[in-house]
């Protein structure tokens, strides 16, 4: 209506209420109110001639209605659309790479491993988070997002039936993490591998070296002690922690807050609320409701 957005349209109900209130007051208030009955007509005329009594009560009777209507319009939150506001996305990210090979999915501690991964998600703050799962092949389970609740929901659904193929090849998951970060033009990232150490080969270590060179550290939540995982973390300049004590990795993620921003390609829809400036109209009307000394009303 009128090119405006109404953010709280229910408040417009004050306007008809105000009009009804004003009409009722005007019908019950005469020009001088009770003065006409309380004073001698000649004395009243004389005092009016001297300017000691002024009329205008019907006009003033509309002031409460005006104040109420102005409050209704202001509370309704009229706003105008703005599309000249730049949107930004952060260029820091966390990518979870979760091993779902048979040795992991058949481990009774799978739920514990996924719980540790969810702790990492909650530690990411405003950073983007992505999820990759792998067995013999790797799949992007969730693209980069800033919604940790959505990521929690996906992790909660993972079980032994999630992967369509068996096998264990960590290199496929790490390579997909490289691609995800490159496509999103991420400039600083933390890759967190959740694994029991199976399926680590030369290609996986080469991928970790490339990630480290691209300023993406590689940390590990280990389901079991493993020398290959120790070596991988040293190359990736990250942190190693067991799944029953994931806090060192989670703390590392929490300490690396998002600090790099870039303008997005998306057009943002922003509504400028005009309600607060309109409250001035209500204040102006309220001022005229105040009693004025020296003149009888």
Wavefront OBJ file of the C-alpha trace (Angstrom):
o trace
v 0.000 0.000 0.000
v 1.412 3.397 -1.132
v 4.665 1.632 -2.023
v 5.304 0.910 1.642
v 5.960 -2.291 3.525
v 4.030 -2.655 6.787
v 6.061 -4.712 9.220
v 3.417 -4.730 11.985
v 0.126 -4.131 10.131
v -1.974 -5.143 13.132
v -1.176 -1.746 14.700
v -3.189 -0.020 11.951
v -6.273 -1.046 13.946
v -5.532 1.981 16.159
v -6.595 4.325 13.340
v -10.331 3.471 13.209
v -10.354 3.333 17.002
v -8.870 6.858 17.055
v -11.466 8.161 14.600
v -14.319 6.724 16.651
v -12.814 8.177 19.836
v -12.471 11.631 18.274
v -16.023 11.616 16.954
v -17.413 10.638 20.346
v -15.475 13.379 22.123
v -16.556 16.052 19.651
v -20.208 15.067 20.039
v -20.046 15.303 23.814
v -17.969 18.502 24.108
v -19.498 21.834 23.139
v -17.599 24.985 22.242
v -17.008 26.072 25.868
v -18.074 22.912 27.612
v -19.540 23.362 31.090
v -18.612 27.068 31.204
v -21.783 27.905 29.272
v -23.948 26.373 32.003
v -21.930 27.583 34.988
v -21.604 31.287 34.069
v -24.044 34.114 33.488
v -24.367 34.600 29.719
v -23.539 38.327 29.915
v -20.466 37.694 32.097
v -19.385 34.928 29.753
v -19.713 37.219 26.745
v -17.756 39.940 28.536
v -14.930 37.569 29.478
v -14.802 36.313 25.914
v -14.551 39.883 24.719
v -11.631 40.495 27.084
v -9.929 37.317 25.867
v -10.074 35.679 29.270
v -11.895 32.626 27.894
v -11.056 31.023 24.562
v -13.125 28.490 22.668
v -11.944 25.691 20.451
v -12.744 22.659 22.573
v -14.056 20.635 19.585
v -10.799 21.205 17.757
v -8.787 20.171 20.805
v -11.062 17.161 21.220
v -9.505 15.699 18.087
v -5.999 15.847 19.542
v -6.207 12.563 21.529
v -7.523 10.887 18.400
v -4.652 12.343 16.351
v -2.075 11.140 18.886
v -3.551 7.635 18.934
v -3.700 7.449 15.132
v -0.104 8.651 14.796
v 1.010 6.026 17.308
v -0.849 3.372 15.324
v 0.874 4.315 12.078
v 4.286 4.445 13.771
v 3.806 1.084 15.500
v 2.667 -0.483 12.206
v 6.244 -0.020 11.001
v 5.920 1.552 7.556
v 9.098 1.020 5.599
v 10.589 1.567 2.176
v 12.579 -0.934 0.185
v 16.312 -0.394 -0.290
v 18.466 -2.417 -2.651
v 21.608 -0.317 -2.466
v 22.969 -2.163 0.592
v 25.998 -4.336 -0.018
v 25.929 -7.872 1.337
v 29.050 -9.567 2.603
v 30.190 -13.101 3.214
v 33.142 -14.184 5.280
v 36.133 -15.791 3.638
v 37.078 -17.964 6.603
v 35.698 -21.495 6.658
v 35.684 -24.827 8.434
v 35.318 -28.030 6.429
v 34.498 -31.272 8.188
v 35.728 -34.385 6.382
v 34.045 -37.406 7.990
v 35.269 -40.941 7.396
v 32.314 -43.300 6.840
v 34.270 -46.360 5.795
v 33.044 -49.706 7.212
v 35.670 -49.691 9.973
v 34.162 -46.428 11.248
v 30.466 -47.046 10.725
v 30.707 -50.441 12.397
v 32.528 -48.964 15.375
v 30.181 -48.558 18.384
v 31.730 -45.134 18.945
v 30.373 -43.692 15.671
v 27.828 -41.603 17.593
v 30.624 -40.292 19.822
v 32.641 -39.318 16.744
v 29.683 -37.452 15.241
v 29.064 -35.710 18.569
v 32.683 -34.496 18.529
v 32.120 -33.215 14.976
v 29.017 -31.330 16.124
v 31.074 -29.648 18.840
v 33.423 -28.378 16.136
v 30.428 -27.026 14.216
v 29.213 -25.099 17.251
v 32.716 -23.696 17.762
v 32.871 -22.213 14.264
v 30.969 -19.063 15.227
v 30.197 -16.945 12.149
v 32.567 -18.835 9.884
v 31.205 -20.835 6.970
v 30.974 -24.579 7.527
v 31.005 -27.379 4.953
v 30.630 -31.147 5.304
v 32.212 -33.900 3.235
v 31.754 -37.628 3.818
v 33.833 -40.348 2.250
v 34.374 -44.078 2.023
v 35.760 -45.385 -1.281
v 34.423 -42.152 -2.811
v 33.709 -38.712 -1.370
v 30.487 -36.704 -1.439
v 29.608 -33.147 -0.492
v 27.009 -33.672 2.207
v 26.554 -29.937 2.825
v 27.908 -26.929 0.981
v 29.424 -24.028 2.888
v 26.872 -22.381 5.149
v 26.764 -20.077 8.150
v 23.866 -21.993 9.725
v 25.278 -24.381 12.361
v 21.816 -25.754 13.139
v 21.426 -27.023 9.582
v 24.798 -28.745 9.827
v 23.822 -30.297 13.159
v 20.724 -31.718 11.529
v 22.724 -33.364 8.767
v 25.242 -34.874 11.176
v 22.385 -36.267 13.251
v 21.154 -38.244 10.211
v 24.470 -39.950 9.424
v 24.638 -43.667 10.152
v 26.068 -46.894 8.747
v 23.691 -46.767 5.763
v 24.634 -43.281 4.602
v 27.329 -44.207 2.064
v 26.285 -46.013 -1.121
v 29.702 -47.703 -1.485
v 32.158 -49.392 0.845
v 35.897 -48.858 1.003
v 38.234 -46.340 2.574
v 40.055 -43.609 0.670
v 40.753 -40.480 2.690
v 42.391 -38.785 -0.285
v 39.023 -38.445 -2.037
v 37.586 -36.537 0.921
v 40.585 -34.249 1.259
v 40.661 -33.558 -2.494
v 36.986 -32.617 -2.403
v 37.731 -30.273 0.518
v 40.391 -28.594 -1.643
v 37.858 -28.099 -4.427
v 35.222 -26.740 -2.070
v 37.586 -24.139 -0.628
v 38.943 -23.133 -4.033
v 35.498 -22.683 -5.588
v 34.351 -20.522 -2.650
v 37.597 -18.491 -2.823
v 38.228 -19.092 0.865
v 41.444 -17.438 2.017
v 41.821 -19.069 5.447
v 40.326 -22.388 6.492
v 40.438 -25.237 8.963
v 39.883 -28.739 7.642
v 38.913 -31.214 10.361
v 39.237 -34.896 9.524
v 37.188 -37.330 11.611
v 38.731 -40.756 11.073
v 40.249 -43.898 12.527
v 43.298 -43.466 10.289
v 42.332 -46.020 7.671
v 42.702 -45.256 3.974
v 45.560 -42.780 4.373
v 48.013 -42.982 1.495
v 50.477 -40.790 -0.407
v 47.675 -38.920 -2.189
v 46.105 -37.965 1.138
v 49.390 -36.588 2.469
v 49.971 -34.688 -0.792
v 46.501 -33.144 -0.462
v 47.278 -32.067 3.113
v 50.503 -30.427 1.935
v 48.582 -28.432 -0.683
v 45.998 -27.392 1.880
v 48.709 -26.199 4.272
v 50.354 -24.233 1.454
v 46.978 -22.578 0.788
v 46.716 -21.489 4.464
v 44.237 -24.221 5.344
v 45.290 -26.128 8.434
v 44.314 -29.773 8.838
v 43.275 -31.051 12.269
v 42.121 -34.535 13.245
v 39.532 -36.001 15.570
v 40.935 -39.510 15.953
v 38.830 -42.544 16.775
v 41.991 -44.467 17.704
v 45.715 -43.720 18.113
v 47.388 -43.831 14.714
v 50.887 -42.875 13.604
v 49.661 -41.787 10.156
v 47.217 -39.358 11.750
v 50.021 -37.908 13.856
v 52.118 -37.346 10.737
v 49.165 -35.861 8.854
v 48.542 -33.280 11.595
v 52.208 -32.262 11.616
v 52.105 -31.661 7.880
v 48.762 -29.884 8.102
v 49.914 -27.677 11.008
v 46.721 -28.460 12.885
v 45.614 -30.089 16.117
v 45.100 -33.736 17.029
v 42.519 -34.830 19.603
v 40.684 -38.075 20.387
v 36.935 -38.141 19.886
v 36.391 -38.567 23.646
v 38.254 -35.290 24.262
v 37.665 -33.082 21.196
v 38.097 -29.784 23.027
v 41.640 -28.981 21.773
v 40.375 -29.043 18.180
v 37.150 -27.217 19.071
v 39.113 -24.549 20.935
v 41.400 -24.051 17.957
v 38.370 -23.508 15.728
v 36.786 -21.116 18.223
v 39.974 -19.062 18.527
v 40.170 -18.469 14.781
v 37.326 -16.007 14.335
v 36.196 -14.856 10.905
v 38.051 -11.661 9.995
v 37.989 -11.528 6.200
v 34.942 -10.303 4.295
v 34.038 -9.978 0.638
v 30.992 -8.517 -1.090
v 28.532 -11.139 -2.285
v 26.933 -11.337 -5.713
v 23.459 -11.446 -4.160
v 21.199 -8.401 -4.045
v 20.028 -7.727 -0.517
v 16.494 -6.594 0.271
v 16.611 -4.127 3.153
v 13.587 -2.364 4.625
v 14.135 1.044 6.217
v 11.712 1.443 9.118
v 10.008 4.855 9.088
v 7.984 4.168 12.222
v 10.335 5.796 14.702
v 10.480 9.172 12.895
v 6.677 9.153 12.748
v 6.556 9.059 16.545
v 7.513 12.754 16.404
v 4.020 13.499 15.053
v 2.478 11.839 18.079
v 4.751 13.842 20.391
v 3.748 17.105 18.714
v 0.081 16.313 19.229
v 0.725 15.304 22.840
v 2.358 18.686 23.520
v -0.888 20.471 22.616
v -2.767 18.293 25.090
v -0.809 19.826 27.957
v -2.741 22.432 29.996
v -1.889 26.051 29.193
v -1.720 28.430 32.102
v -3.588 31.734 32.113
v -6.436 30.735 29.807
v -9.509 28.822 30.934
v -10.529 25.926 28.715
l 1 2 3 4 5 6 7 8 9 10 11 12 13 14 15 16 17 18 19 20 21 22 23 24 25 26 27 28 29 30 31 32 33 34 35 36 37 38 39 40 41 42 43 44 45 46 47 48 49 50 51 52 53 54 55 56 57 58 59 60 61 62 63 64 65 66 67 68 69 70 71 72 73 74 75 76 77 78 79 80 81 82 83 84 85 86 87 88 89 90 91 92 93 94 95 96 97 98 99 100 101 102 103 104 105 106 107 108 109 110 111 112 113 114 115 116 117 118 119 120 121 122 123 124 125 126 127 128 129 130 131 132 133 134 135 136 137 138 139 140 141 142 143 144 145 146 147 148 149 150 151 152 153 154 155 156 157 158 159 160 161 162 163 164 165 166 167 168 169 170 171 172 173 174 175 176 177 178 179 180 181 182 183 184 185 186 187 188 189 190 191 192 193 194 195 196 197 198 199 200 201 202 203 204 205 206 207 208 209 210 211 212 213 214 215 216 217 218 219 220 221 222 223 224 225 226 227 228 229 230 231 232 233 234 235 236 237 238 239 240 241 242 243 244 245 246 247 248 249 250 251 252 253 254 255 256 257 258 259 260 261 262 263 264 265 266 267 268 269 270 271 272 273 274 275 276 277 278 279 280 281 282 283 284 285 286 287 288 289 290 291 292 293 294 295 296 297
